[in-house]
Amino acid sequence: MKMKYDTVIGLEIHLELQTHSKLFCGCSTTFGQEPNINCCPICLGLPGSLPVFNRRAIELAVSVALALNSAVQQKSRFDRKNYFYPDLPKGYQISQYDQPLARGGYLEIEFDEESRRINLERVHLEEEAGKLMHAGDSIFDSSYSLVDYNRAGIALLEIVTKPDIHSGREARLFLEDLRTLLLYTGASDCKMEEGSLRCDANISLRPVGSTALGTRVEVKNMNSFRAVEMALNYEVKRQEEILSADGHIIQETCHWDEEKKETIPLRGKEGSSDYRYFPEPDLLPLTLEASFIEKQSALLPELPRQRRVRFKEHYGLNGKEATLLTENRTLGDFFEAAANDYSDYRNLVKWIQGDLLYQLRESGKSVEQIEPGLLVELITLLNNGNITRPVAKELLAEMVLSGKSPHKLVQEKGLGRISGQEKLLPLVDRVIAENPEAVENYRRGKEKASAFLVGRVMALSGGRADPEELSKLIKGKIS
Amino acid sequence: MAIDFAEEVDHVAHLARLTLDWEEKVRMAEQLSKILETARRVQELDTTGIEPTAHVITLPAVLREDLTRPSLPLNRVLQNAPTRQKDFFRVPSITAVKQVEE
């Protein structure tokens, strides 16, 4: 009989904090600049330089820890993690070892309509490494590397989960929810493509029912949430095949190869004792007053989960609608601003998730550029019968592009609704005369034929007639 | 020099990317064992009730404001580069280094 295995996954997330200057020096953190221009004796580790904490980095780190329900330590310490790798100018990284900034914590995620709590091990601060560019096609066959230290020394927050995740999909959902939360705190721009949010994974398998952990493999170089899911699914299959054939998993670090869609071993994993951690002598232990931590806590915005619950309760939205409006914070802000002036909330959401999002995508605009009051104005024009639905849709596109008020657009373009027999009947008569076949079909019982005729009149009116009114008129004429 | 201790010296030398000849290894082994002996003696002290400290200074760490300051001119940044290629440090590939070592 084939053995069944449970998957055990722990994630390490690295997050570049959004500060102006680096963690220990005044060099700029601006992304995408000429190589090696944001370097100084401190981040290059030149003799005689001394690191000094960046207050903003500490504040952001504390607020993320609090948002993750992690216990911020009033006393924490920085250590040197020693290893040689060309992206590390000093030969060590200033990091935190046995006295991290925050311990424990959790994030609740929605998994198949159910709430799952993913527990955290710790949250700590460290400095970012430089960026290596490998000559040749891949890291495996390059003959030399080029180093840019602009990134070295940027404040990096490491979030470590407990081995609480059980599938690639769950890992992706966790990361998506984590990213939303992090964006709410404003601590990072979370751009995976620019490397400001990165994720490594430890994954092992164990026979169902066993409590001992299997040998784990570390997977790196996953450059999107989708890649994380794919790489972990790949590892599950690979490890399952080895274990099923009575083989042994080698503890190692693998690279996810995005082209080949497989994990490739990179180097034997050095044990943590090989890093020879010791207290960073150039930095005093970090002491945070309770008042400092309380202040960060008070400054935290409403977080996605709280907002989702409030949107459901206060506005009567369903789960899907509430999720849409919380995943995207600015879209939620837009909704709330509009909901101040318009109380049919469900209808408002329908406009936002349907036509508004579509027009935003089409025009390449962001929701921040749209005045919420304009959407309310548009919906009100429609509800009062001043314009028809097709015209409303057209106006929305115009409104998104130009930012002009729907009222003004109606006047400018003469888009007000055409109603009343004296205006509509001439159009109806013309369409009936021009489409004898459709009229005949309708008389033989084809209901659809009347819709066709309504469509023709609508086209003649430039979408300004009311379809229901038209339908009645036409049926009255030809029945 | 005890065999296991010789291995320890080799291991530490490898981590520091140092190549030591036999004489140097013997000398390092002697010095390291003296250091370890000192640490052992320090450990004999009764430290009950004394809070562990990482630093002799008891002042809290200073925080600076998040302001940028001018960085070094590029030529100064790259002046100690083993090899410079355009505005980058050029170093042997890590995989190439691995192969030479093994």
Contacts between the chains, C-beta under 8 A, distances in Angstrom:
chain1	res1	chain2	res2	distance
A	19	B	66	5.0
A	20	B	66	5.1
A	20	B	67	6.8
A	20	B	68	5.4
A	21	B	66	5.5
A	21	B	67	6.2
A	21	B	68	4.7
A	21	B	69	7.3
A	25	B	69	7.5
A	26	B	64	8.0
A	26	B	67	6.3
A	26	B	68	5.3
A	26	B	69	3.0
A	26	B	70	7.9
A	27	B	68	7.0
A	27	B	69	7.4
A	27	B	71	4.8
A	28	B	68	4.7
A	28	B	71	7.1
A	34	B	74	7.9
A	34	B	87	6.3
A	35	B	86	7.7
A	35	B	87	4.6
A	35	B	88	5.4
A	36	B	74	6.1
A	36	B	77	5.0
A	36	B	78	6.4
A	36	B	87	5.6
A	36	B	88	6.8
A	36	B	89	7.3
A	37	B	71	6.3
A	37	B	74	5.8
A	37	B	77	7.6
A	37	B	87	7.8
A	38	B	71	5.1
A	39	B	71	5.5
A	39	B	72	5.9
A	39	B	77	4.6
A	40	B	69	7.6
A	40	B	71	4.9
A	40	B	72	5.3
A	41	B	72	7.0
A	44	B	72	7.8
A	44	B	77	6.9
A	52	B	62	6.2
A	52	B	63	7.8
A	52	B	64	4.9
A	53	B	61	5.8
A	53	B	62	7.1
A	53	B	63	4.9
A	53	B	64	6.7
A	54	B	63	7.3
A	54	B	64	6.3
A	54	B	66	5.3
A	55	B	63	3.9
A	55	B	64	6.4
A	55	B	65	5.9
A	55	B	66	6.3
A	56	B	65	7.6
A	56	B	66	3.5
A	57	B	66	7.2
A	58	B	63	6.3
A	77	B	54	5.2
A	82	B	15	7.5
A	83	B	15	7.9
A	84	B	17	5.6
A	85	B	94	6.7
A	86	B	89	7.5
A	86	B	91	4.4
A	86	B	94	6.7
A	132	B	94	8.0
A	133	B	88	7.5
A	134	B	93	6.4
A	135	B	93	7.1
A	136	B	93	7.8
A	139	B	93	8.0
A	139	B	94	7.8
A	139	B	95	6.6
A	140	B	95	6.0
A	141	B	95	7.6
A	142	B	93	4.3
A	142	B	95	6.7
A	142	B	96	7.6
A	143	B	92	7.9
A	143	B	93	5.6
A	143	B	96	6.1
A	144	B	90	5.8
A	144	B	91	6.6
A	144	B	92	5.8
A	144	B	93	5.3
A	144	B	96	7.4
A	145	B	90	7.5
A	145	B	91	5.4
A	145	B	92	7.5
A	145	B	93	5.3
A	145	B	94	6.9
A	146	B	85	6.0
A	146	B	88	3.8
A	146	B	89	7.0
A	146	B	90	5.7
A	146	B	91	7.9
A	147	B	88	6.0
A	147	B	89	4.1
A	147	B	90	7.6
A	147	B	91	6.0
A	148	B	88	6.1
A	149	B	77	7.5
A	149	B	89	7.4
A	267	B	98	7.0
A	274	B	15	6.2
A	276	B	15	7.0
A	279	B	54	3.8
A	279	B	55	7.1
A	281	B	55	7.4
A	283	B	61	6.4
A	284	B	55	5.5
A	284	B	57	6.1
A	284	B	59	6.4
A	284	B	60	6.8
A	284	B	61	4.0
A	284	B	62	7.8
A	285	B	54	5.7
A	285	B	55	6.3
A	285	B	61	6.6
A	286	B	61	5.2
A	287	B	60	4.2
A	287	B	61	6.6
